[in-house]
Amino acid sequence: MAQKSLLVTYLLWLFGGVFGLHHFYLNRDFHALTWWMFLGGYFGIGLIRDLWRIPEYVKDANQDIFYMQELKEKMRKHEKPPISSVRYFGMVTVADAFATLIINAIPTDFISGSAYTLLHIILMPGAVSLGIALIGNIGRHEGKLSDAAFGAYLMAPIYLIFDAPQFLTVFYSSYSFNRKRKWRLAPRPQKPLASRLAFLFCCALIFFSLWGSWFYFNCTVESSDGQKPVKCRDAAKHFFTSPIWNEFLNVIKEVWRVVLKQDFQEAWKQFMWALDPIGETNALRVLGLTAGSTQQQISARYRKLSREWHPDKHKPEKKNMAADKFIEIQQAYEILSKIKSQRMTQNNKLTTVTEDL
């Protein structure tokens, strides 16, 4: 078996660590799977921890003589692998996340009542078991999915009596799994690259299908009038016809036009200004003004909109919306006034210097 390079591993960590490429390179497929599903291990925390753990992972992959001696000594001292707080936290977190995802993916528009309860009892413990077994089998630790499932499904009847917390299922599943966990004496058998990629592809397909089901059927956002929530799928459809999306497309087109006619440096400058770094463009939009507006026009517009959107002038059900708008108007006025003041100061300095010359 070809030896793994420490340098290559660190390069893969640097450029693709959030997707677990360095773990995939070291044949740690379960580790890689966890990393890309949770963006580098709990949003990058695991990725940072890898910085000092990678040398050990490389030695393990290469079956380094000294590393194997230390491992055998550790196995001799401990009948089964001691579970660290980091691994236990990972097991609990991933199991809870899997369970939450699969429950939220059930289309409640079509499945409800006893059918929903039945699916909850069947699917949730299964998802918990997969999460526990996935983290529990990383590295030199080994355990059975059936042990995790036993503890998880042991809690299933309780859901028929009362709404038990999901954490109890996670706790019993992890306890059942860890009770029979053991050392992995030999490294995992080397599988063909095609089968490894096929496994990860299937996992990705299931994972994103669940997210897609949640987004399409169950995800909602609060409407601006505080009435019935809006489905995320409808909100997304409206987003792609919204002014902000059209404005974004216009910015991209303008940047591309500059690239074709001028150079990348000028295009980058145009793009950065399009991002509105000082908030001037958005402030003008909030007050309904143009770039050439004077301080008098800004103040007059601010006074008019402040009176119009003052919370005390709106009904109780619209007070929150009016308060948000009122604050937005105040912030826009402060931004534009500050910019006008700074530019006036700069112009005065420039005039003074010119007169001195």
NORSULTA-V208916 format. One record per residue. N is the residue number from 1. RES is the residue in three letters. PHI is phi in degrees with one decimal (999 if undefined). BURIAL is + if it has 24 or more other ideal C-beta (glycine too) atoms within 12 Angstrom, else -. D_LAST is the distance of its C-alpha to the last C-alpha in Angstrom with 2 decimals. Layout:
n->{N N}
res->{RES RES}
phi->{PHI PHI}
burial->{BURIAL BURIAL}
d_last->{D_LAST D_LAST}
//
This chain:
n->{1 2 3 4 5 6 7 8 9 10 11 12 13 14 15 16 17 18 19 20 21 22 23 24 25 26 27 28 29 30 31 32 33 34 35 36 37 38 39 40 41 42 43 44 45 46 47 48 49 50 51 52 53 54 55 56 57 58 59 60 61 62 63 64 65 66 67 68 69 70 71 72 73 74 75 76 77 78 79 80 81 82 83 84 85 86 87 88 89 90 91 92 93 94 95 96 97 98 99 100 101 102 103 104 105 106 107 108 109 110 111 112 113 114 115 116 117 118 119 120 121 122 123 124 125 126 127 128 129 130 131 132 133 134 135 136 137 138 139 140 141 142 143 144 145 146 147 148 149 150 151 152 153 154 155 156 157 158 159 160 161 162 163 164 165 166 167 168 169 170 171 172 173 174 175 176 177 178 179 180 181 182 183 184 185 186 187 188 189 190 191 192 193 194 195 196 197 198 199 200 201 202 203 204 205 206 207 208 209 210 211 212 213 214 215 216 217 218 219 220 221 222 223 224 225 226 227 228 229 230 231 232 233 234 235 236 237 238 239 240 241 242 243 244 245 246 247 248 249 250 251 252 253 254 255 256 257 258 259 260 261 262 263 264 265 266 267 268 269 270 271 272 273 274 275 276 277 278 279 280 281 282 283 284 285 286 287 288 289 290 291 292 293 294 295 296 297 298 299 300 301 302 303 304 305 306 307 308 309 310 311 312 313 314 315 316 317 318 319 320 321 322 323 324 325 326 327 328 329 330 331 332 333 334 335 336 337 338 339 340 341 342 343 344 345 346 347 348 349 350 351 352 353 354 355 356 357}
res->{MET ALA GLN LYS SER LEU LEU VAL THR TYR LEU LEU TRP LEU PHE GLY GLY VAL PHE GLY LEU HIS HIS PHE TYR LEU ASN ARG ASP PHE HIS ALA LEU THR TRP TRP MET PHE LEU GLY GLY TYR PHE GLY ILE GLY LEU ILE ARG ASP LEU TRP ARG ILE PRO GLU TYR VAL LYS ASP ALA ASN GLN ASP ILE PHE TYR MET GLN GLU LEU LYS GLU LYS MET ARG LYS HIS GLU LYS PRO PRO ILE SER SER VAL ARG TYR PHE GLY MET VAL THR VAL ALA ASP ALA PHE ALA THR LEU ILE ILE ASN ALA ILE PRO THR ASP PHE ILE SER GLY SER ALA TYR THR LEU LEU HIS ILE ILE LEU MET PRO GLY ALA VAL SER LEU GLY ILE ALA LEU ILE GLY ASN ILE GLY ARG HIS GLU GLY LYS LEU SER ASP ALA ALA PHE GLY ALA TYR LEU MET ALA PRO ILE TYR LEU ILE PHE ASP ALA PRO GLN PHE LEU THR VAL PHE TYR SER SER TYR SER PHE ASN ARG LYS ARG LYS TRP ARG LEU ALA PRO ARG PRO GLN LYS PRO LEU ALA SER ARG LEU ALA PHE LEU PHE CYS CYS ALA LEU ILE PHE PHE SER LEU TRP GLY SER TRP PHE TYR PHE ASN CYS THR VAL GLU SER SER ASP GLY GLN LYS PRO VAL LYS CYS ARG ASP ALA ALA LYS HIS PHE PHE THR SER PRO ILE TRP ASN GLU PHE LEU ASN VAL ILE LYS GLU VAL TRP ARG VAL VAL LEU LYS GLN ASP PHE GLN GLU ALA TRP LYS GLN PHE MET TRP ALA LEU ASP PRO ILE GLY GLU THR ASN ALA LEU ARG VAL LEU GLY LEU THR ALA GLY SER THR GLN GLN GLN ILE SER ALA ARG TYR ARG LYS LEU SER ARG GLU TRP HIS PRO ASP LYS HIS LYS PRO GLU LYS LYS ASN MET ALA ALA ASP LYS PHE ILE GLU ILE GLN GLN ALA TYR GLU ILE LEU SER LYS ILE LYS SER GLN ARG MET THR GLN ASN ASN LYS LEU THR THR VAL THR GLU ASP LEU}
phi->{999 -64.2 -73.3 -88.4 -94.2 -66.1 -63.2 -61.6 -61.6 -67.7 -65.4 -66.8 -61.7 -68.8 -98.9 -148.2 -62.5 -63.4 -99.5 74.9 -62.7 -68.1 -72.8 -62.8 -61.2 -89.6 65.0 -101.5 -65.1 -64.8 -64.5 -61.9 -60.6 -65.4 -65.5 -77.1 -72.4 -118.6 51.2 85.0 78.0 55.6 57.9 96.6 -65.2 -64.3 -64.4 -66.5 -63.3 -61.5 -51.7 -100.9 -94.7 -57.4 -54.6 -66.4 -62.5 -66.3 -61.6 -64.8 -63.6 -87.8 51.4 -56.0 -57.7 -68.0 -64.7 -67.0 -64.9 -62.8 -65.3 -64.4 -66.4 -65.5 -65.7 -68.5 -74.9 -118.7 -60.8 -133.6 -61.9 -68.1 -92.2 -83.1 -64.1 -66.3 -66.4 -64.3 -61.0 -63.2 -61.5 -64.9 -65.3 -66.3 -61.4 -65.2 -66.0 -60.4 -63.6 -62.7 -63.8 -70.4 -71.1 -69.1 -81.4 -67.7 -69.2 -69.3 -68.4 -113.7 -121.0 -152.0 63.8 -66.7 -65.0 -66.0 -60.9 -63.3 -62.6 -59.9 -66.6 -82.1 -81.3 -62.0 -61.7 -63.7 -65.0 -60.4 -60.2 -63.4 -64.5 -63.8 -68.3 -61.9 -73.5 -67.7 -104.7 -77.2 72.3 -90.9 -94.1 -144.0 -153.2 -98.9 -61.5 -63.0 -68.1 -65.9 -67.0 -59.3 -66.5 -69.4 -76.7 -62.7 -86.1 -56.2 -60.4 -63.2 -68.1 -76.1 -96.4 -150.5 -78.0 -73.8 -62.5 -61.3 -61.5 -62.6 -63.6 -62.7 -63.6 -68.0 -66.1 -65.7 -64.0 -62.9 -69.0 -68.8 -63.9 -113.3 -66.1 -143.4 -76.2 -92.7 -69.7 -112.3 -64.4 -61.1 -59.3 -72.9 -98.7 -59.8 -57.7 -62.3 -70.4 -66.6 -66.1 -64.2 -61.9 -65.4 -65.5 -63.5 -62.6 -64.4 -62.4 -65.8 -59.8 -74.6 -66.1 -65.4 -62.2 -64.3 -63.9 -60.6 -64.6 -76.7 -96.4 -116.0 -69.5 -136.3 -128.6 -68.6 -78.5 -65.1 -90.9 73.2 -90.0 -64.9 -59.2 -100.9 -63.9 -61.1 -63.9 -73.0 -63.2 -64.8 -63.0 -70.1 -61.1 -75.7 -117.5 -81.2 -59.6 -65.2 -68.9 -64.0 -65.9 -62.0 -62.5 -63.6 -63.5 -62.0 -63.0 -66.9 -62.6 -65.2 -63.7 -66.0 -59.6 -69.7 -93.5 -122.9 -148.9 -67.8 -63.3 -67.8 -65.1 -64.2 -61.5 -64.0 -65.5 -63.1 -69.8 -66.6 -74.7 59.3 -62.1 -101.9 79.5 -67.6 -61.3 -67.1 -63.5 -63.0 -65.3 -62.5 -87.4 70.9 -116.9 -105.5 -63.0 -89.8 -66.2 -84.1 -64.4 -64.1 -65.7 -62.6 -65.0 -64.5 -65.6 -62.6 -62.9 -65.6 -69.2 -63.8 -66.4 -67.6 -106.5 -64.0 -55.1 -67.5 -95.1 -120.8 -66.7 -53.7 -70.9 -114.2 -62.8 -63.3 -63.0 -65.6 -63.1 -61.8 -66.1 -61.3 -65.0 -60.9 -65.7 -61.8 -63.7 -62.7 -63.4 -64.0 -63.6 -66.3 -65.2 -64.9 -64.3 -61.0 -63.7 -64.0 -69.0 -65.7 -63.2 -63.6 -64.6 -63.1 -64.0 -64.3 -64.5 -62.0 -63.8 -64.7 -66.3 -64.6 -70.1}
burial->{- - - + - - - - + + - + + - - - + + + + + + + + + + + + + + + + + + + + + + - + + + - - - + + - + + - - + + + + + + + + + - - - - - - - - - + - - - - - - - - - + - + - - - + + - + + + + + + + + + + + + + + + + + - - - - - - - - - - - - + + + - + + + + + + + + + + + + + + + + + + + + + - + - + + + + + + + + + + - - + - - - - - - + - + + + + + + + + + + + - - + - - - - - + - - - - - - - - + - - - + - - + - - - + - - + + - + + - + - + + - - - - - - - - - - - - - - - - - - - - - - - - - - - - - - - - - - - + - - - - - - - - - - - - - - + - - - + - - - - - + + - + + - + + - + - - - + - - - - + - - + + - - + + - - + - - - - - - - - - - - - + - - + + - + + - - + + - + + + - + + - - - - - - - - - - - - - - - - -}
d_last->{77.12 73.65 71.74 68.63 65.35 63.31 60.09 60.90 61.75 58.41 56.57 58.59 57.84 54.10 54.01 57.01 58.13 57.72 60.38 62.61 62.37 62.81 65.97 67.29 66.77 68.85 71.59 70.86 71.09 71.73 68.66 66.57 68.01 67.02 63.49 62.58 64.36 62.46 59.09 59.41 62.05 61.27 57.72 56.69 58.42 61.13 58.64 56.95 60.41 61.20 58.63 61.18 64.31 63.76 65.23 68.41 68.55 68.25 71.01 73.19 72.66 73.52 76.41 75.15 78.12 76.68 75.34 78.76 80.47 78.27 78.93 82.69 82.58 80.76 83.37 86.12 84.76 84.12 86.75 84.14 80.36 78.75 76.37 72.90 70.96 68.37 71.07 72.80 69.57 69.02 72.57 72.37 68.93 69.77 73.21 71.86 69.13 71.73 74.03 71.36 70.21 73.70 74.68 71.56 72.22 75.57 75.13 76.13 76.33 79.45 80.76 81.47 84.23 86.82 85.50 82.08 83.72 85.83 82.86 81.00 83.95 84.22 80.61 78.86 81.07 80.87 77.07 77.15 79.59 77.38 74.37 76.42 78.02 74.78 73.05 76.33 76.97 73.67 74.07 77.32 78.44 81.11 82.68 84.49 83.12 86.56 86.21 82.93 84.50 87.55 85.51 83.35 86.28 88.24 85.97 86.47 89.56 87.70 85.45 88.61 89.24 85.81 82.14 81.65 78.14 76.91 76.16 79.90 80.43 77.62 79.06 82.63 81.58 79.55 82.41 84.99 82.88 81.98 85.59 86.73 83.61 84.23 82.67 81.94 83.71 82.76 79.49 79.43 81.07 78.62 78.54 77.44 73.80 74.84 76.86 74.09 71.57 74.18 74.68 70.98 70.70 73.61 72.12 68.79 70.65 72.51 69.48 67.25 70.20 70.59 66.90 67.18 70.28 68.57 65.50 67.59 70.39 69.34 65.56 64.23 61.03 60.82 60.25 57.49 60.17 62.00 65.16 66.91 64.99 63.73 64.97 62.31 63.52 62.82 59.44 58.52 59.72 57.58 54.57 54.57 54.42 51.88 48.35 46.82 48.80 47.92 44.23 44.57 46.24 43.52 40.88 42.98 43.43 39.72 38.99 41.76 40.42 37.02 38.91 40.83 37.94 35.12 35.49 36.57 33.15 31.95 35.34 35.07 31.70 33.32 36.34 34.51 32.67 36.06 37.39 35.12 33.90 32.25 35.00 32.92 35.22 38.34 37.01 36.25 39.76 41.37 39.87 40.38 36.78 34.45 31.09 29.22 30.92 29.09 29.68 32.11 34.08 34.22 35.54 38.02 39.36 39.68 41.70 43.96 44.73 45.23 47.87 49.47 49.74 50.49 53.55 55.53 55.67 57.41 60.98 61.94 62.31 58.71 57.07 55.97 54.38 52.61 51.39 49.87 48.15 46.94 45.37 43.77 42.20 40.87 39.35 37.73 36.22 34.85 33.28 31.59 30.42 28.92 27.13 25.79 24.60 22.85 21.09 20.07 18.62 16.68 15.37 14.36 12.48 10.71 9.95 8.71 6.32 5.17 5.36 3.79 0.00}
//
